[in-house]
Structure formats: structure tokens, C-alpha cells
Amino acid sequence: MRLRHPRDADAHAIAAACSDPEVARWTRIPSPYTLEDARGWIALSQSESTRESALLLVIAHVSDDRVAGTVALEVHDEPERRGEIGYWVAAQARRGGAGTRAVQMIGDWGIAALELPYIVIVISPDNEPSRALARRAGFSQHERQLREFKGVMQEFEVWRKSS
């Protein structure tokens, strides 16, 4: 797999993958997810990259450049400087290591190139596959926090990797 900027040609593959109920269950991605949502995310990735506030990338198969998922690194300055990673992996690419490698790559890049003191991933305690992915990517559970998720306050685990 490799990480690359999303392209307009990725919109159909992103929309199809994000229609998976498991993606909507664990992420802030709307459901139903439409082709227009995918096109909006691609445009957002270009805008955020220009502003240097986030890096939104496609996880692509090296062999045929098919979309296997996405990974994003948002930079936050309040209450302190840090990064936050979000991701999803398409059903056909799960359990193949693409998500773990993407999270490792973008996390290591954020710590080295952006000099972020630490990076977090916020995960539902019920999402065992994401908890395992975070562990494999070198993150450790740091704390629990109440956060708003789809209109409801829920408890989440904050996984952290430091420089």
C-alpha cells in the first residue's frame, strides 16, 4: 500500500466503501454516504492541505492504485499542540495490514516532520479492531474521555504515541 492525495477519480470508490455500515458505525462519516459526500471530502482534502491544518490521504494498493481506505492527520494547537489521526479501511482491505501501516506512516511523519509532541487516536472501547490496529501501530491507551458522537455523549479511549 501507499499513501497519496485523493483524486476526483477516487470519488466512486470512496462513496462505495463508505456505504459499508461498519465505516459509518465507528466514524463521523454520514450515513447514507453519497457520491457528493465523497467529492466534498476530496475538495476538503485539497483545502486542508493548502491551509496546512490537516493532511487527508487515500490508502491505495500499490499494484493497481485501488482505494483501500483513507487516513487523516489533523493538527491541533489548543489546549496544546498535538496531532489526531482518523482513518477507515474498506471491507476488502481489512485484516491485511494496510490500515496499520497507514497509521504508522502518517503518525511517524507527523512526529518527525511536523515536530508534534504526540499524536492521538480516539476510539470507541467497543471497536476492538481499531484498538488492535492502534496497538500494532505503536499507540498505547492513554485515557478515557466523554465526547459527542453523532449527537450523543459517549465514552471514548484516547490512544497516544509520543515523540
C-alpha positions in Angstrom: 0.0 0.0 0.0 0.9 3.6 -0.4 -0.5 6.9 0.8 -1.4 9.6 -1.8 -3.6 12.6 -2.2 -7.1 11.8 -3.3 -8.2 12.5 -6.8 -11.5 13.2 -8.4 -11.4 9.7 -10.0 -11.5 8.2 -6.4 -15.0 9.6 -5.6 -16.9 6.4 -6.7 -14.6 4.1 -4.8 -14.7 6.2 -1.7 -18.5 6.5 -1.8 -18.9 2.7 -2.3 -16.5 1.9 0.6 -18.1 4.5 2.9 -21.5 2.9 2.3 -20.3 0.0 4.4 -22.3 0.1 7.7 -19.2 -0.7 9.7 -17.5 2.5 8.4 -20.5 4.6 9.4 -20.8 2.8 12.8 -17.3 3.8 14.0 -16.6 7.1 12.3 -18.1 10.6 11.8 -18.9 9.7 8.2 -22.5 10.4 7.4 -24.9 7.6 6.5 -26.0 7.2 3.9 -22.8 8.3 2.2 -23.2 9.7 -1.3 -21.1 10.4 -4.3 -21.4 14.1 -3.4 -20.1 13.4 0.1 -17.0 11.8 -1.5 -16.5 14.7 -3.8 -16.8 17.1 -0.9 -14.2 15.1 1.1 -11.8 15.2 -1.9 -12.3 19.0 -2.1 -11.8 19.3 1.6 -8.5 17.4 1.4 -7.2 19.9 -1.1 -8.3 22.9 1.0 -6.9 21.5 4.3 -3.6 20.7 2.6 -3.3 24.2 1.4 -4.1 25.6 4.9 -1.7 23.1 6.4 -4.2 22.2 9.2 -4.7 18.6 8.1 -3.4 16.0 5.8 -6.2 13.8 4.3 -4.9 10.9 2.2 -6.0 7.8 0.4 -4.6 4.4 1.3 -4.0 2.9 -2.1 -3.0 -0.6 -3.3 0.5 -0.3 -5.0 -0.4 -2.9 -7.7 -3.4 -1.2 -9.1 -3.9 2.1 -7.2 -7.3 1.0 -5.9 -8.6 2.8 -2.8 -8.2 0.7 0.3 -9.2 3.4 2.7 -8.3 6.8 4.0 -6.1 8.2 6.7 -6.0 11.8 8.1 -3.8 13.7 10.4 -5.3 16.9 11.9 -3.1 19.3 13.7 -4.5 21.0 16.8 -2.9 23.8 18.8 -5.4 24.1 21.7 -5.2 23.3 24.5 -1.7 22.2 23.4 0.0 21.3 20.1 -0.8 17.7 19.0 -2.0 15.6 16.1 -5.1 13.5 15.8 -5.4 10.6 13.4 -8.6 9.3 11.9 -9.0 6.5 9.3 -11.2 3.9 7.8 -10.3 0.8 5.8 -12.5 -0.6 3.0 -14.1 -4.0 3.8 -12.0 -5.9 1.2 -8.7 -4.4 2.6 -9.3 -5.2 6.2 -7.0 -7.5 8.1 -4.3 -7.1 5.5 -2.2 -4.6 7.4 -3.0 -1.5 5.2 -4.6 0.4 8.0 -1.9 -0.3 10.5 0.8 0.7 8.0 -1.0 3.9 7.0 -1.4 4.9 10.7 2.2 4.2 11.4 3.4 6.2 8.4 1.3 9.3 8.9 2.0 9.2 12.7 5.7 8.9 12.3 5.6 11.6 9.7 3.7 14.0 12.0 6.1 13.5 14.8 9.2 13.8 12.7 8.3 16.4 10.0 5.8 18.5 11.9 7.6 18.0 15.3 4.3 17.2 17.0 5.0 16.1 20.6 2.3 13.5 20.4 -0.5 12.1 18.3 -3.7 10.6 19.4 -6.4 8.3 18.0 -9.8 8.4 19.6 -11.5 5.0 19.6 -14.8 3.6 20.9 -14.0 1.0 23.6 -16.3 -1.4 21.7 -14.3 -1.1 18.5 -11.8 -4.0 19.1 -10.4 -4.0 15.5 -9.4 -0.3 15.8 -8.0 -0.9 19.3 -5.8 -3.7 17.9 -4.8 -1.6 15.0 -3.7 1.3 17.3 -1.7 -1.2 19.4 0.0 -2.6 16.4 0.8 0.9 15.1 2.7 1.7 18.3 0.0 3.6 20.2 -1.0 2.9 23.8 -4.2 3.6 25.7 -3.7 6.9 27.5 -7.1 7.9 29.0 -10.9 7.9 28.6 -12.9 10.9 27.6 -16.5 11.8 27.1 -17.1 13.1 23.6 -20.0 14.0 21.5 -20.6 11.4 18.7 -23.5 11.7 16.4 -25.5 13.8 18.8 -24.9 11.7 21.9 -22.2 11.9 24.6 -20.2 8.7 24.7 -17.0 7.5 26.4 -14.0 7.0 24.1 -10.5 5.8 24.6 -7.7 8.1 23.7 -4.7 6.2 22.4 -1.4 8.1 22.2 2.0 7.9 20.6 4.7 10.3 21.7 7.8 11.6 20.0 
